[in-house]
Amino acid sequence: MSDKLKDVINKQQRQQQTPEETHTDDVVQLVGFIIGEEEYAVPILSIQEIIKPIGWTRVPQTPAYVLGVFNLRGSVIPLIDLRRKFGLPPKKQDDETRFIVMKNGDDVAGFVIDRLTMALRLSKKDIGPAPDTVDGDNTIIEGVGKRENNILTILKVDKLLERDF
């Protein structure tokens, strides 16, 4: 029997032994990223695309965390620096800096992140509610994902996209 066939058989046996993990309804797919020293995540379906930084134009009379707007294939999209929005000092962009373009309905914005981590699959049982210290429904925190070696904060995309400027 070939090694590849053995791998397929072993994988099938593992899936049969843990049927609760095979239900896609019980799994949340997220994309993780770093802002400062913390890891955050958003649902993968809310991401339009992830790009390397491109030029943008500053817009006057906007909060400091709104860097300006940029042109993405003919669409003018606001650009928000999540470091500044979260109260962290600005950081010079480097090779790991990315723009994540998120959407929720007709709302679209680009967000500057320090570093992309990975696509994640978390079981719903590993996601806890937002901490009691946050501001109820006004919080941007959807919940807290528990992983083997760390936790990550899951953000509400609709709250990130709200225009408060």
C-alpha positions, 0 to 999 in steps of 0.5 A: 500500500502506498504512503499516500493511500495510507495517509488518506485512510488514516485521515478518514479514520481520524474524521470518523473518530471525531465527528463533531469536528467535521460539522462546518456549522460548529467551526468559525473561519477567521483571519488573524492579524497583529496590531502592536503586541496583540492578535486579533481576528475577523471572519474570513467572509468579511474580507474583500482582499488583503494587499501590500500598502499603496499610496493614499491621499490625506483627507482634512478634518478627519480623526488622526486614525483616518489616514485618508483614502486610496483608490482600489481599482476605481473605488475610493476607499477610506483607510484607517490605521488600527494602531491609532484607532486602538490608542497605540502610537503610530508605527512606520510601515515595513515589509510586513504591513498590510491593508485589509479591505473589509466589507459589510453590505455596502460599507467598505474600508481599508485597515492598516495592520502591522502583520498578517498571521494566518487563516484560522478555524476555531470551534464555536465552543472555543469562542467566549463572549466579550469581556464584561469590561467592554461597553455592551453593544457599542463594543467592537469586540465580538468575542475571545478565541481560545487556542492552545498557546494563546487567545485572540480578540475577535472583532465585529466588522460592522462596528469597525466599518461604522463611520464616526467621522 
